[in-house]
C-alpha cells in the first residue's frame, strides 16, 4: 500500500477554521532522521524546508506556508535542509 503525503497552500480562512495557531509548535535543526506515524498528523509549516521520503510512496517537499497531511502507518525519512518550525496536530 503506497502512502500519500498531501501538501497544499491553505485557502483564506482555513488556518483560522482549523485552529492552527492554537496547536503546539515543533522545531528541528538541519538533520536527517527516520520517523513512523502511529497516528495521522496535520501541520502548518512556519519556517524551513523539508523533503520526506516514505518507504512506500512518493517523496514530498514542503516549506513555509504549506499545510501538510501525513497518513497514519507511514514509515519515512525526514531530510531537513533548512531548520523547520511548524504547528502540528495528531489525530
PyMOL commands that place a pseudoatom at each C-alpha (Angstrom):
pseudoatom trace, name=CA, resn=UNK, resi=1, chain=A, elem=C, hetatm=0, pos=[0.000, 0.000, 0.000]
pseudoatom trace, name=CA, resn=UNK, resi=2, chain=A, elem=C, hetatm=0, pos=[1.536, 3.307, -1.083]
pseudoatom trace, name=CA, resn=UNK, resi=3, chain=A, elem=C, hetatm=0, pos=[1.163, 6.216, 1.306]
pseudoatom trace, name=CA, resn=UNK, resi=4, chain=A, elem=C, hetatm=0, pos=[0.294, 9.690, 0.059]
pseudoatom trace, name=CA, resn=UNK, resi=5, chain=A, elem=C, hetatm=0, pos=[1.626, 12.859, 1.682]
pseudoatom trace, name=CA, resn=UNK, resi=6, chain=A, elem=C, hetatm=0, pos=[-0.749, 15.742, 0.951]
pseudoatom trace, name=CA, resn=UNK, resi=7, chain=A, elem=C, hetatm=0, pos=[0.783, 19.221, 0.615]
pseudoatom trace, name=CA, resn=UNK, resi=8, chain=A, elem=C, hetatm=0, pos=[-1.231, 22.348, -0.177]
pseudoatom trace, name=CA, resn=UNK, resi=9, chain=A, elem=C, hetatm=0, pos=[-1.368, 26.082, 0.310]
pseudoatom trace, name=CA, resn=UNK, resi=10, chain=A, elem=C, hetatm=0, pos=[-4.269, 26.737, 2.686]
pseudoatom trace, name=CA, resn=UNK, resi=11, chain=A, elem=C, hetatm=0, pos=[-7.196, 28.783, 1.431]
pseudoatom trace, name=CA, resn=UNK, resi=12, chain=A, elem=C, hetatm=0, pos=[-8.108, 32.074, 3.080]
pseudoatom trace, name=CA, resn=UNK, resi=13, chain=A, elem=C, hetatm=0, pos=[-9.635, 31.413, 6.494]
pseudoatom trace, name=CA, resn=UNK, resi=14, chain=A, elem=C, hetatm=0, pos=[-8.676, 27.717, 6.527]
pseudoatom trace, name=CA, resn=UNK, resi=15, chain=A, elem=C, hetatm=0, pos=[-5.961, 28.078, 9.193]
pseudoatom trace, name=CA, resn=UNK, resi=16, chain=A, elem=C, hetatm=0, pos=[-8.341, 30.001, 11.450]
pseudoatom trace, name=CA, resn=UNK, resi=17, chain=A, elem=C, hetatm=0, pos=[-11.120, 27.453, 10.905]
pseudoatom trace, name=CA, resn=UNK, resi=18, chain=A, elem=C, hetatm=0, pos=[-8.748, 24.602, 11.831]
pseudoatom trace, name=CA, resn=UNK, resi=19, chain=A, elem=C, hetatm=0, pos=[-7.445, 26.485, 14.894]
pseudoatom trace, name=CA, resn=UNK, resi=20, chain=A, elem=C, hetatm=0, pos=[-3.842, 26.092, 13.707]
pseudoatom trace, name=CA, resn=UNK, resi=21, chain=A, elem=C, hetatm=0, pos=[-2.460, 28.922, 15.855]
pseudoatom trace, name=CA, resn=UNK, resi=22, chain=A, elem=C, hetatm=0, pos=[-3.606, 27.031, 18.977]
pseudoatom trace, name=CA, resn=UNK, resi=23, chain=A, elem=C, hetatm=0, pos=[-1.706, 23.846, 18.007]
pseudoatom trace, name=CA, resn=UNK, resi=24, chain=A, elem=C, hetatm=0, pos=[1.671, 23.117, 19.645]
pseudoatom trace, name=CA, resn=UNK, resi=25, chain=A, elem=C, hetatm=0, pos=[4.891, 24.122, 17.867]
pseudoatom trace, name=CA, resn=UNK, resi=26, chain=A, elem=C, hetatm=0, pos=[7.665, 21.687, 16.926]
pseudoatom trace, name=CA, resn=UNK, resi=27, chain=A, elem=C, hetatm=0, pos=[11.147, 22.687, 15.755]
pseudoatom trace, name=CA, resn=UNK, resi=28, chain=A, elem=C, hetatm=0, pos=[14.065, 20.731, 14.293]
pseudoatom trace, name=CA, resn=UNK, resi=29, chain=A, elem=C, hetatm=0, pos=[17.535, 21.706, 13.131]
pseudoatom trace, name=CA, resn=UNK, resi=30, chain=A, elem=C, hetatm=0, pos=[19.075, 20.668, 9.804]
pseudoatom trace, name=CA, resn=UNK, resi=31, chain=A, elem=C, hetatm=0, pos=[19.220, 16.866, 10.044]
pseudoatom trace, name=CA, resn=UNK, resi=32, chain=A, elem=C, hetatm=0, pos=[18.073, 13.517, 8.668]
pseudoatom trace, name=CA, resn=UNK, resi=33, chain=A, elem=C, hetatm=0, pos=[16.098, 11.004, 10.711]
pseudoatom trace, name=CA, resn=UNK, resi=34, chain=A, elem=C, hetatm=0, pos=[13.711, 8.055, 10.419]
pseudoatom trace, name=CA, resn=UNK, resi=35, chain=A, elem=C, hetatm=0, pos=[10.109, 8.520, 11.583]
pseudoatom trace, name=CA, resn=UNK, resi=36, chain=A, elem=C, hetatm=0, pos=[6.944, 6.436, 11.875]
pseudoatom trace, name=CA, resn=UNK, resi=37, chain=A, elem=C, hetatm=0, pos=[3.439, 7.918, 12.040]
pseudoatom trace, name=CA, resn=UNK, resi=38, chain=A, elem=C, hetatm=0, pos=[1.454, 5.809, 14.541]
pseudoatom trace, name=CA, resn=UNK, resi=39, chain=A, elem=C, hetatm=0, pos=[-1.393, 8.262, 14.001]
pseudoatom trace, name=CA, resn=UNK, resi=40, chain=A, elem=C, hetatm=0, pos=[-2.139, 10.715, 11.228]
pseudoatom trace, name=CA, resn=UNK, resi=41, chain=A, elem=C, hetatm=0, pos=[-0.773, 14.234, 11.561]
pseudoatom trace, name=CA, resn=UNK, resi=42, chain=A, elem=C, hetatm=0, pos=[-1.635, 17.610, 10.059]
pseudoatom trace, name=CA, resn=UNK, resi=43, chain=A, elem=C, hetatm=0, pos=[0.783, 20.505, 10.315]
pseudoatom trace, name=CA, resn=UNK, resi=44, chain=A, elem=C, hetatm=0, pos=[1.364, 24.027, 9.063]
pseudoatom trace, name=CA, resn=UNK, resi=45, chain=A, elem=C, hetatm=0, pos=[4.964, 24.994, 8.277]
pseudoatom trace, name=CA, resn=UNK, resi=46, chain=A, elem=C, hetatm=0, pos=[6.029, 28.382, 9.635]
pseudoatom trace, name=CA, resn=UNK, resi=47, chain=A, elem=C, hetatm=0, pos=[9.707, 28.172, 8.593]
pseudoatom trace, name=CA, resn=UNK, resi=48, chain=A, elem=C, hetatm=0, pos=[12.085, 25.750, 6.931]
pseudoatom trace, name=CA, resn=UNK, resi=49, chain=A, elem=C, hetatm=0, pos=[12.389, 23.316, 4.059]
pseudoatom trace, name=CA, resn=UNK, resi=50, chain=A, elem=C, hetatm=0, pos=[11.954, 19.534, 4.300]
pseudoatom trace, name=CA, resn=UNK, resi=51, chain=A, elem=C, hetatm=0, pos=[11.888, 16.508, 1.998]
pseudoatom trace, name=CA, resn=UNK, resi=52, chain=A, elem=C, hetatm=0, pos=[10.085, 13.429, 3.340]
pseudoatom trace, name=CA, resn=UNK, resi=53, chain=A, elem=C, hetatm=0, pos=[10.742, 10.071, 1.675]
pseudoatom trace, name=CA, resn=UNK, resi=54, chain=A, elem=C, hetatm=0, pos=[8.212, 7.341, 2.563]
pseudoatom trace, name=CA, resn=UNK, resi=55, chain=A, elem=C, hetatm=0, pos=[9.341, 3.715, 2.499]
pseudoatom trace, name=CA, resn=UNK, resi=56, chain=A, elem=C, hetatm=0, pos=[6.288, 3.080, 0.309]
pseudoatom trace, name=CA, resn=UNK, resi=57, chain=A, elem=C, hetatm=0, pos=[5.100, 6.119, -1.643]
pseudoatom trace, name=CA, resn=UNK, resi=58, chain=A, elem=C, hetatm=0, pos=[6.214, 9.254, -3.442]
pseudoatom trace, name=CA, resn=UNK, resi=59, chain=A, elem=C, hetatm=0, pos=[8.552, 11.742, -1.726]
pseudoatom trace, name=CA, resn=UNK, resi=60, chain=A, elem=C, hetatm=0, pos=[7.218, 15.198, -0.909]
pseudoatom trace, name=CA, resn=UNK, resi=61, chain=A, elem=C, hetatm=0, pos=[8.916, 18.539, -0.346]
pseudoatom trace, name=CA, resn=UNK, resi=62, chain=A, elem=C, hetatm=0, pos=[7.380, 21.367, 1.614]
pseudoatom trace, name=CA, resn=UNK, resi=63, chain=A, elem=C, hetatm=0, pos=[8.235, 24.607, 3.346]
pseudoatom trace, name=CA, resn=UNK, resi=64, chain=A, elem=C, hetatm=0, pos=[6.899, 27.804, 4.865]
pseudoatom trace, name=CA, resn=UNK, resi=65, chain=A, elem=C, hetatm=0, pos=[3.225, 28.384, 4.121]
pseudoatom trace, name=CA, resn=UNK, resi=66, chain=A, elem=C, hetatm=0, pos=[2.375, 24.739, 3.365]
pseudoatom trace, name=CA, resn=UNK, resi=67, chain=A, elem=C, hetatm=0, pos=[-0.368, 22.766, 5.104]
pseudoatom trace, name=CA, resn=UNK, resi=68, chain=A, elem=C, hetatm=0, pos=[0.691, 19.113, 5.159]
pseudoatom trace, name=CA, resn=UNK, resi=69, chain=A, elem=C, hetatm=0, pos=[-1.160, 15.873, 5.950]
pseudoatom trace, name=CA, resn=UNK, resi=70, chain=A, elem=C, hetatm=0, pos=[0.834, 12.760, 6.912]
pseudoatom trace, name=CA, resn=UNK, resi=71, chain=A, elem=C, hetatm=0, pos=[-1.029, 9.421, 6.822]
pseudoatom trace, name=CA, resn=UNK, resi=72, chain=A, elem=C, hetatm=0, pos=[-1.273, 7.004, 9.737]
pseudoatom trace, name=CA, resn=UNK, resi=73, chain=A, elem=C, hetatm=0, pos=[1.039, 3.995, 9.462]
pseudoatom trace, name=CA, resn=UNK, resi=74, chain=A, elem=C, hetatm=0, pos=[3.683, 5.620, 7.239]
pseudoatom trace, name=CA, resn=UNK, resi=75, chain=A, elem=C, hetatm=0, pos=[7.385, 4.968, 7.837]
pseudoatom trace, name=CA, resn=UNK, resi=76, chain=A, elem=C, hetatm=0, pos=[9.654, 7.576, 6.276]
pseudoatom trace, name=CA, resn=UNK, resi=77, chain=A, elem=C, hetatm=0, pos=[12.892, 9.513, 6.338]
pseudoatom trace, name=CA, resn=UNK, resi=78, chain=A, elem=C, hetatm=0, pos=[12.863, 13.252, 7.070]
pseudoatom trace, name=CA, resn=UNK, resi=79, chain=A, elem=C, hetatm=0, pos=[15.570, 15.369, 5.411]
pseudoatom trace, name=CA, resn=UNK, resi=80, chain=A, elem=C, hetatm=0, pos=[15.527, 18.847, 6.963]
pseudoatom trace, name=CA, resn=UNK, resi=81, chain=A, elem=C, hetatm=0, pos=[17.591, 21.161, 4.719]
pseudoatom trace, name=CA, resn=UNK, resi=82, chain=A, elem=C, hetatm=0, pos=[16.592, 24.411, 6.460]
pseudoatom trace, name=CA, resn=UNK, resi=83, chain=A, elem=C, hetatm=0, pos=[15.533, 24.431, 10.142]
pseudoatom trace, name=CA, resn=UNK, resi=84, chain=A, elem=C, hetatm=0, pos=[11.810, 23.715, 10.419]
pseudoatom trace, name=CA, resn=UNK, resi=85, chain=A, elem=C, hetatm=0, pos=[9.239, 25.259, 12.737]
pseudoatom trace, name=CA, resn=UNK, resi=86, chain=A, elem=C, hetatm=0, pos=[5.646, 24.074, 12.495]
pseudoatom trace, name=CA, resn=UNK, resi=87, chain=A, elem=C, hetatm=0, pos=[2.278, 23.984, 14.239]
pseudoatom trace, name=CA, resn=UNK, resi=88, chain=A, elem=C, hetatm=0, pos=[1.055, 20.368, 14.406]
pseudoatom trace, name=CA, resn=UNK, resi=89, chain=A, elem=C, hetatm=0, pos=[-1.917, 18.235, 15.431]
pseudoatom trace, name=CA, resn=UNK, resi=90, chain=A, elem=C, hetatm=0, pos=[-2.058, 14.432, 15.640]
pseudoatom trace, name=CA, resn=UNK, resi=91, chain=A, elem=C, hetatm=0, pos=[-5.298, 12.521, 15.142]
for i in range(1, 91): cmd.bond("trace and resi %d" % i, "trace and resi %d" % (i + 1))
show_as sticks, trace
zoom trace
